[in-house]
């Protein structure tokens, strides 16, 4: 009898989560009224990343997902470099776009995987805006991304490179090495402070 109650509780949780996702993800098709037609309001374009806080490393992966875009629209994704320029990362995402940019599906959604790669050297610890634009670089949606640098891979700290001239911070030998931003310490293991 206990097993039946346990499985009943699990099924109930799955049903509740499915209903919540159907309400939260427009156009998901999980619920009959989630479909867009001429009588429904099209949601504003939205973009999210997972995970929202990542370690600065060339092999770090980040999922980028968007909804509320025009079906069939092509998009770019740009992120600021610490030298003041922006980088279009569409050429280094998976799946690789067939055209100029990312193609939005028939429901107005897209999902891609970005591996940070060469941007590990030009991304600073802190928060950056990841921006989705049209092909004319008009901003359509943005989301913050947190970057942590416990290994000292970044060569920028604010606008003054390099953060850790010898690699990872070594507070015992070099007490002047910059400390991580306080809100990042719980996410990743940083070297011990003296």
Buried (B, 14 or more C-beta within 10 A) or exposed (E): EEEEEEEEEEEEEEEEEEEEEBEEBBBBEBEEEBEBEEEEEEBEBBBBBEEEBBBBBEEBEBEBBBBBBEEEBBBBBBBBBBEEEBBEBBEBBEEEBEEEBBBBBEBBBBBBEBBBEEBBBBBBBBBBEBBBBBEEEEEBBBBEBBBBBBBBBBBBBEEEBEBBEEEEBBBEEEEEBBEBBEEBBEBBEBBEEE
